[in-house]
Amino acid sequence: LQTTQLLKNTLMESNLTFDTKEGKIAWAKKYKEEGNQFFKQGEYDRALTKYSRVFSFTKSLETPNSENSEFGGAMGMIPQDPKSKMTKEEEVEVKEISALTYSNMAEIFLKKSMWRKA
């Protein structure tokens, strides 16, 4: 877990907090990476715990005004801080983090014979 500890230290030193989009993306990556480490070690329950934390950050990036939100388009009338709007590159990155995390979780559920969750 040396890579994970290094990433965690870097996040703390750079003051990336939970309340900025950059911070949320960075912390989601951190938890995904920690989950990957546990996955590789066969510690599936611990991996699932880390993977589930990824979504507490990625889901919060979907705002009523974002294109990928169910409330987007004409109904997205809530004003949004321009600094919090994700760039296309950030949207792609968040979707990739989420997709890979869901995929890894599904593989764990299959390994644990939890067919309905997979």
Secondary structure, DSSP 8 states (H G I E B T S, - for coil): -HHHHHHHHHHHHTT--TTSHHHHHHHHHHHHHHHHHHHHTT-HHHHHHHHHHHHHHHGGG--TTSTTSTT-GGG--S---GGGS--HHHHHHHHHHHHHHHHHHHHHHHHTT-TTT-
